[in-house]
Amino acid sequence: MKYQEIKAMSSQDMEKKLVELKMQLVKLNLQVSTGTTLKKPKEIREIKKDIARILTSRNKKKKEVVVKKNK
């Protein structure tokens, strides 16, 4: 998922996607811990990056709201 796609999402969509990605990450980590080999080992890394992108975008939006309130 690209940052531009995330940036265009609404806050509610971001929260839904964040929960979905975290659940997916838990499932993949569970598979790794049980010893099952993943079809795409790179997928865990990609999910973590997507989570970080969503959190970054969410924090930027919050800061923008605070700056607008202070002006």
VEXKOLPA-784055 format. One record per atom (N, C-alpha, C): residue in three letters; atom name; x, y, z. Coordinates in nm, 4 decimals, m for minus. Layout:
// residues N
@aa:ALA | at:CA | xx:X | yy:Y | zz:Z
...
// end
This chain:
// residues 71
@aa:MET | at:N | xx:0.0847 | yy:m0.1167 | zz:0.0000
@aa:MET | at:CA | xx:0.0000 | yy:0.0000 | zz:0.0000
@aa:MET | at:C | xx:0.0899 | yy:0.1239 | zz:0.0000
@aa:LYS | at:N | xx:0.0598 | yy:0.2167 | zz:m0.0867
@aa:LYS | at:CA | xx:0.1426 | yy:0.3356 | zz:m0.0995
@aa:LYS | at:C | xx:0.0923 | yy:0.4457 | zz:m0.0076
@aa:TYR | at:N | xx:0.1829 | yy:0.5361 | zz:0.0273
@aa:TYR | at:CA | xx:0.1493 | yy:0.6444 | zz:0.1193
@aa:TYR | at:C | xx:0.0404 | yy:0.7343 | zz:0.0621
@aa:GLN | at:N | xx:0.0408 | yy:0.7559 | zz:m0.0686
@aa:GLN | at:CA | xx:m0.0607 | yy:0.8412 | zz:m0.1309
@aa:GLN | at:C | xx:m0.2010 | yy:0.7813 | zz:m0.1131
@aa:GLU | at:N | xx:m0.2112 | yy:0.6492 | zz:m0.1194
@aa:GLU | at:CA | xx:m0.3393 | yy:0.5827 | zz:m0.0985
@aa:GLU | at:C | xx:m0.3873 | yy:0.6020 | zz:0.0445
@aa:ILE | at:N | xx:m0.2952 | yy:0.5895 | zz:0.1376
@aa:ILE | at:CA | xx:m0.3282 | yy:0.6044 | zz:0.2793
@aa:ILE | at:C | xx:m0.3668 | yy:0.7486 | zz:0.3097
@aa:LYS | at:N | xx:m0.2943 | yy:0.8412 | zz:0.2513
@aa:LYS | at:CA | xx:m0.3193 | yy:0.9828 | zz:0.2726
@aa:LYS | at:C | xx:m0.4601 | yy:1.0223 | zz:0.2279
@aa:ALA | at:N | xx:m0.5098 | yy:0.9568 | zz:0.1251
@aa:ALA | at:CA | xx:m0.6427 | yy:0.9872 | zz:0.0715
@aa:ALA | at:C | xx:m0.7555 | yy:0.9241 | zz:0.1532
@aa:MET | at:N | xx:m0.7235 | yy:0.8321 | zz:0.2422
@aa:MET | at:CA | xx:m0.8261 | yy:0.7634 | zz:0.3218
@aa:MET | at:C | xx:m0.8838 | yy:0.8549 | zz:0.4290
@aa:SER | at:N | xx:m1.0072 | yy:0.8240 | zz:0.4685
@aa:SER | at:CA | xx:m1.0664 | yy:0.8954 | zz:0.5811
@aa:SER | at:C | xx:m1.0127 | yy:0.8338 | zz:0.7107
@aa:SER | at:N | xx:m1.0366 | yy:0.9012 | zz:0.8207
@aa:SER | at:CA | xx:m0.9873 | yy:0.8521 | zz:0.9502
@aa:SER | at:C | xx:m1.0475 | yy:0.7163 | zz:0.9846
@aa:GLN | at:N | xx:m1.1746 | yy:0.6996 | zz:0.9557
@aa:GLN | at:CA | xx:m1.2408 | yy:0.5719 | zz:0.9857
@aa:GLN | at:C | xx:m1.1840 | yy:0.4590 | zz:0.9007
@aa:ASP | at:N | xx:m1.1586 | yy:0.4872 | zz:0.7742
@aa:ASP | at:CA | xx:m1.0998 | yy:0.3853 | zz:0.6870
@aa:ASP | at:C | xx:m0.9600 | yy:0.3472 | zz:0.7336
@aa:MET | at:N | xx:m0.8850 | yy:0.4470 | zz:0.7782
@aa:MET | at:CA | xx:m0.7504 | yy:0.4194 | zz:0.8295
@aa:MET | at:C | xx:m0.7556 | yy:0.3283 | zz:0.9512
@aa:GLU | at:N | xx:m0.8487 | yy:0.3567 | zz:1.0421
@aa:GLU | at:CA | xx:m0.8608 | yy:0.2743 | zz:1.1627
@aa:GLU | at:C | xx:m0.8989 | yy:0.1308 | zz:1.1278
@aa:LYS | at:N | xx:m0.9921 | yy:0.1148 | zz:1.0337
@aa:LYS | at:CA | xx:m1.0324 | yy:m0.0192 | zz:0.9910
@aa:LYS | at:C | xx:m0.9149 | yy:m0.0944 | zz:0.9295
@aa:LYS | at:N | xx:m0.8418 | yy:m0.0270 | zz:0.8432
@aa:LYS | at:CA | xx:m0.7268 | yy:m0.0899 | zz:0.7769
@aa:LYS | at:C | xx:m0.6181 | yy:m0.1244 | zz:0.8789
@aa:LEU | at:N | xx:m0.5991 | yy:m0.0367 | zz:0.9778
@aa:LEU | at:CA | xx:m0.4984 | yy:m0.0601 | zz:1.0811
@aa:LEU | at:C | xx:m0.5320 | yy:m0.1855 | zz:1.1613
@aa:VAL | at:N | xx:m0.6568 | yy:m0.1989 | zz:1.2011
@aa:VAL | at:CA | xx:m0.6998 | yy:m0.3177 | zz:1.2758
@aa:VAL | at:C | xx:m0.6825 | yy:m0.4431 | zz:1.1898
@aa:GLU | at:N | xx:m0.7203 | yy:m0.4326 | zz:1.0635
@aa:GLU | at:CA | xx:m0.7086 | yy:m0.5459 | zz:0.9714
@aa:GLU | at:C | xx:m0.5622 | yy:m0.5893 | zz:0.9560
@aa:LEU | at:N | xx:m0.4733 | yy:m0.4919 | zz:0.9392
@aa:LEU | at:CA | xx:m0.3310 | yy:m0.5237 | zz:0.9222
@aa:LEU | at:C | xx:m0.2711 | yy:m0.5833 | zz:1.0497
@aa:LYS | at:N | xx:m0.3116 | yy:m0.5321 | zz:1.1650
@aa:LYS | at:CA | xx:m0.2595 | yy:m0.5862 | zz:1.2909
@aa:LYS | at:C | xx:m0.3044 | yy:m0.7302 | zz:1.3113
@aa:MET | at:N | xx:m0.4285 | yy:m0.7607 | zz:1.2748
@aa:MET | at:CA | xx:m0.4767 | yy:m0.8982 | zz:1.2859
@aa:MET | at:C | xx:m0.4006 | yy:m0.9902 | zz:1.1899
@aa:GLN | at:N | xx:m0.3757 | yy:m0.9399 | zz:1.0718
@aa:GLN | at:CA | xx:m0.3005 | yy:m1.0174 | zz:0.9731
@aa:GLN | at:C | xx:m0.1584 | yy:m1.0438 | zz:1.0240
@aa:LEU | at:N | xx:m0.0986 | yy:m0.9437 | zz:1.0865
@aa:LEU | at:CA | xx:0.0368 | yy:m0.9588 | zz:1.1406
@aa:LEU | at:C | xx:0.0395 | yy:m1.0617 | zz:1.2529
@aa:VAL | at:N | xx:m0.0616 | yy:m1.0597 | zz:1.3387
@aa:VAL | at:CA | xx:m0.0693 | yy:m1.1578 | zz:1.4477
@aa:VAL | at:C | xx:m0.0786 | yy:m1.2990 | zz:1.3907
@aa:LYS | at:N | xx:m0.1614 | yy:m1.3163 | zz:1.2880
@aa:LYS | at:CA | xx:m0.1759 | yy:m1.4490 | zz:1.2263
@aa:LYS | at:C | xx:m0.0435 | yy:m1.4974 | zz:1.1668
@aa:LEU | at:N | xx:0.0261 | yy:m1.4077 | zz:1.0978
@aa:LEU | at:CA | xx:0.1536 | yy:m1.4471 | zz:1.0369
@aa:LEU | at:C | xx:0.2586 | yy:m1.4788 | zz:1.1438
@aa:ASN | at:N | xx:0.2620 | yy:m1.3980 | zz:1.2488
@aa:ASN | at:CA | xx:0.3574 | yy:m1.4243 | zz:1.3569
@aa:ASN | at:C | xx:0.3266 | yy:m1.5560 | zz:1.4266
@aa:LEU | at:N | xx:0.1992 | yy:m1.5894 | zz:1.4369
@aa:LEU | at:CA | xx:0.1599 | yy:m1.7172 | zz:1.4957
@aa:LEU | at:C | xx:0.2089 | yy:m1.8325 | zz:1.4089
@aa:GLN | at:N | xx:0.1968 | yy:m1.8166 | zz:1.2781
@aa:GLN | at:CA | xx:0.2449 | yy:m1.9211 | zz:1.1874
@aa:GLN | at:C | xx:0.3955 | yy:m1.9401 | zz:1.2019
@aa:VAL | at:N | xx:0.4683 | yy:m1.8302 | zz:1.2138
@aa:VAL | at:CA | xx:0.6137 | yy:m1.8379 | zz:1.2288
@aa:VAL | at:C | xx:0.6494 | yy:m1.9058 | zz:1.3608
@aa:SER | at:N | xx:0.5776 | yy:m1.8719 | zz:1.4671
@aa:SER | at:CA | xx:0.6097 | yy:m1.9275 | zz:1.5983
@aa:SER | at:C | xx:0.5795 | yy:m2.0772 | zz:1.6071
@aa:THR | at:N | xx:0.4825 | yy:m2.1237 | zz:1.5276
@aa:THR | at:CA | xx:0.4526 | yy:m2.2667 | zz:1.5286
@aa:THR | at:C | xx:0.5450 | yy:m2.3460 | zz:1.4377
@aa:GLY | at:N | xx:0.6271 | yy:m2.2758 | zz:1.3619
@aa:GLY | at:CA | xx:0.7240 | yy:m2.3435 | zz:1.2771
@aa:GLY | at:C | xx:0.6793 | yy:m2.3615 | zz:1.1339
@aa:THR | at:N | xx:0.5634 | yy:m2.3102 | zz:1.0993
@aa:THR | at:CA | xx:0.5146 | yy:m2.3201 | zz:0.9624
@aa:THR | at:C | xx:0.5910 | yy:m2.2210 | zz:0.8751
@aa:THR | at:N | xx:0.6315 | yy:m2.2663 | zz:0.7596
@aa:THR | at:CA | xx:0.7009 | yy:m2.1749 | zz:0.6688
@aa:THR | at:C | xx:0.5984 | yy:m2.0928 | zz:0.5924
@aa:LEU | at:N | xx:0.6280 | yy:m1.9669 | zz:0.5765
@aa:LEU | at:CA | xx:0.5366 | yy:m1.8764 | zz:0.5071
@aa:LEU | at:C | xx:0.5566 | yy:m1.8863 | zz:0.3569
@aa:LYS | at:N | xx:0.4488 | yy:m1.8641 | zz:0.2820
@aa:LYS | at:CA | xx:0.4594 | yy:m1.8637 | zz:0.1361
@aa:LYS | at:C | xx:0.5365 | yy:m1.7403 | zz:0.0903
@aa:LYS | at:N | xx:0.5130 | yy:m1.6286 | zz:0.1608
@aa:LYS | at:CA | xx:0.5815 | yy:m1.5032 | zz:0.1289
@aa:LYS | at:C | xx:0.6446 | yy:m1.4479 | zz:0.2573
@aa:PRO | at:N | xx:0.7684 | yy:m1.4822 | zz:0.2866
@aa:PRO | at:CA | xx:0.8321 | yy:m1.4334 | zz:0.4092
@aa:PRO | at:C | xx:0.8406 | yy:m1.2802 | zz:0.4155
@aa:LYS | at:N | xx:0.8412 | yy:m1.2184 | zz:0.2996
@aa:LYS | at:CA | xx:0.8518 | yy:m1.0728 | zz:0.2933
@aa:LYS | at:C | xx:0.7228 | yy:m1.0037 | zz:0.3390
@aa:GLU | at:N | xx:0.6151 | yy:m1.0780 | zz:0.3455
@aa:GLU | at:CA | xx:0.4838 | yy:m1.0219 | zz:0.3777
@aa:GLU | at:C | xx:0.4801 | yy:m0.9577 | zz:0.5165
@aa:ILE | at:N | xx:0.5477 | yy:m1.0167 | zz:0.6142
@aa:ILE | at:CA | xx:0.5508 | yy:m0.9600 | zz:0.7493
@aa:ILE | at:C | xx:0.6129 | yy:m0.8210 | zz:0.7458
@aa:ARG | at:N | xx:0.7223 | yy:m0.8076 | zz:0.6759
@aa:ARG | at:CA | xx:0.7909 | yy:m0.6788 | zz:0.6653
@aa:ARG | at:C | xx:0.7011 | yy:m0.5745 | zz:0.5977
@aa:GLU | at:N | xx:0.6321 | yy:m0.6161 | zz:0.4927
@aa:GLU | at:CA | xx:0.5438 | yy:m0.5245 | zz:0.4206
@aa:GLU | at:C | xx:0.4278 | yy:m0.4776 | zz:0.5086
@aa:ILE | at:N | xx:0.3715 | yy:m0.5685 | zz:0.5870
@aa:ILE | at:CA | xx:0.2606 | yy:m0.5329 | zz:0.6755
@aa:ILE | at:C | xx:0.3077 | yy:m0.4346 | zz:0.7821
@aa:LYS | at:N | xx:0.4252 | yy:m0.4588 | zz:0.8374
@aa:LYS | at:CA | xx:0.4790 | yy:m0.3671 | zz:0.9383
@aa:LYS | at:C | xx:0.4991 | yy:m0.2275 | zz:0.8803
@aa:LYS | at:N | xx:0.5467 | yy:m0.2206 | zz:0.7588
@aa:LYS | at:CA | xx:0.5665 | yy:m0.0907 | zz:0.6936
@aa:LYS | at:C | xx:0.4338 | yy:m0.0218 | zz:0.6667
@aa:ASP | at:N | xx:0.3329 | yy:m0.0978 | zz:0.6252
@aa:ASP | at:CA | xx:0.2008 | yy:m0.0400 | zz:0.6022
@aa:ASP | at:C | xx:0.1415 | yy:0.0151 | zz:0.7320
@aa:ILE | at:N | xx:0.1592 | yy:m0.0587 | zz:0.8417
@aa:ILE | at:CA | xx:0.1121 | yy:m0.0116 | zz:0.9722
@aa:ILE | at:C | xx:0.1818 | yy:0.1188 | zz:1.0084
@aa:ALA | at:N | xx:0.3118 | yy:0.1247 | zz:0.9869
@aa:ALA | at:CA | xx:0.3872 | yy:0.2467 | zz:1.0172
@aa:ALA | at:C | xx:0.3409 | yy:0.3633 | zz:0.9306
@aa:ARG | at:N | xx:0.3112 | yy:0.3374 | zz:0.8048
@aa:ARG | at:CA | xx:0.2623 | yy:0.4436 | zz:0.7160
@aa:ARG | at:C | xx:0.1282 | yy:0.4979 | zz:0.7638
@aa:ILE | at:N | xx:0.0396 | yy:0.4089 | zz:0.8053
@aa:ILE | at:CA | xx:m0.0919 | yy:0.4526 | zz:0.8532
@aa:ILE | at:C | xx:m0.0771 | yy:0.5345 | zz:0.9809
@aa:LEU | at:N | xx:0.0066 | yy:0.4877 | zz:1.0726
@aa:LEU | at:CA | xx:0.0272 | yy:0.5612 | zz:1.1977
@aa:LEU | at:C | xx:0.0894 | yy:0.6985 | zz:1.1722
@aa:THR | at:N | xx:0.1821 | yy:0.7055 | zz:1.0791
@aa:THR | at:CA | xx:0.2451 | yy:0.8323 | zz:1.0440
@aa:THR | at:C | xx:0.1435 | yy:0.9289 | zz:0.9863
@aa:SER | at:N | xx:0.0619 | yy:0.8813 | zz:0.8965
@aa:SER | at:CA | xx:m0.0397 | yy:0.9656 | zz:0.8350
@aa:SER | at:C | xx:m0.1409 | yy:1.0134 | zz:0.9389
@aa:ARG | at:N | xx:m0.1800 | yy:0.9250 | zz:1.0278
@aa:ARG | at:CA | xx:m0.2761 | yy:0.9605 | zz:1.1328
@aa:ARG | at:C | xx:m0.2190 | yy:1.0683 | zz:1.2248
@aa:ASN | at:N | xx:m0.0921 | yy:1.0542 | zz:1.2615
@aa:ASN | at:CA | xx:m0.0286 | yy:1.1532 | zz:1.3480
@aa:ASN | at:C | xx:m0.0144 | yy:1.2882 | zz:1.2786
@aa:LYS | at:N | xx:0.0156 | yy:1.2872 | zz:1.1494
@aa:LYS | at:CA | xx:0.0254 | yy:1.4124 | zz:1.0747
@aa:LYS | at:C | xx:m0.1078 | yy:1.4853 | zz:1.0718
@aa:LYS | at:N | xx:m0.2157 | yy:1.4090 | zz:1.0503
@aa:LYS | at:CA | xx:m0.3485 | yy:1.4703 | zz:1.0473
@aa:LYS | at:C | xx:m0.3848 | yy:1.5290 | zz:1.1830
@aa:LYS | at:N | xx:m0.3485 | yy:1.4593 | zz:1.2904
@aa:LYS | at:CA | xx:m0.3766 | yy:1.5104 | zz:1.4249
@aa:LYS | at:C | xx:m0.3001 | yy:1.6394 | zz:1.4508
@aa:LYS | at:N | xx:m0.1747 | yy:1.6448 | zz:1.4089
@aa:LYS | at:CA | xx:m0.0942 | yy:1.7645 | zz:1.4292
@aa:LYS | at:C | xx:m0.1491 | yy:1.8820 | zz:1.3498
@aa:GLU | at:N | xx:m0.1978 | yy:1.8550 | zz:1.2292
@aa:GLU | at:CA | xx:m0.2550 | yy:1.9614 | zz:1.1474
@aa:GLU | at:C | xx:m0.3786 | yy:2.0206 | zz:1.2150
@aa:VAL | at:N | xx:m0.4595 | yy:1.9356 | zz:1.2770
@aa:VAL | at:CA | xx:m0.5796 | yy:1.9829 | zz:1.3454
@aa:VAL | at:C | xx:m0.5402 | yy:2.0714 | zz:1.4651
@aa:VAL | at:N | xx:m0.4388 | yy:2.0301 | zz:1.5384
@aa:VAL | at:CA | xx:m0.3940 | yy:2.1074 | zz:1.6541
@aa:VAL | at:C | xx:m0.3403 | yy:2.2425 | zz:1.6105
@aa:VAL | at:N | xx:m0.2641 | yy:2.2458 | zz:1.5037
@aa:VAL | at:CA | xx:m0.2078 | yy:2.3714 | zz:1.4542
@aa:VAL | at:C | xx:m0.3207 | yy:2.4643 | zz:1.4096
@aa:LYS | at:N | xx:m0.4227 | yy:2.4117 | zz:1.3433
@aa:LYS | at:CA | xx:m0.5355 | yy:2.4931 | zz:1.2991
@aa:LYS | at:C | xx:m0.6138 | yy:2.5503 | zz:1.4172
@aa:LYS | at:N | xx:m0.6253 | yy:2.4713 | zz:1.5248
@aa:LYS | at:CA | xx:m0.6967 | yy:2.5196 | zz:1.6441
@aa:LYS | at:C | xx:m0.6216 | yy:2.6323 | zz:1.7120
@aa:ASN | at:N | xx:m0.4903 | yy:2.6264 | zz:1.7109
@aa:ASN | at:CA | xx:m0.4084 | yy:2.7268 | zz:1.7787
@aa:ASN | at:C | xx:m0.4029 | yy:2.8582 | zz:1.7041
@aa:LYS | at:N | xx:m0.4363 | yy:2.8585 | zz:1.5771
@aa:LYS | at:CA | xx:m0.4292 | yy:2.9837 | zz:1.4988
@aa:LYS | at:C | xx:m0.5525 | yy:3.0653 | zz:1.5127
// end
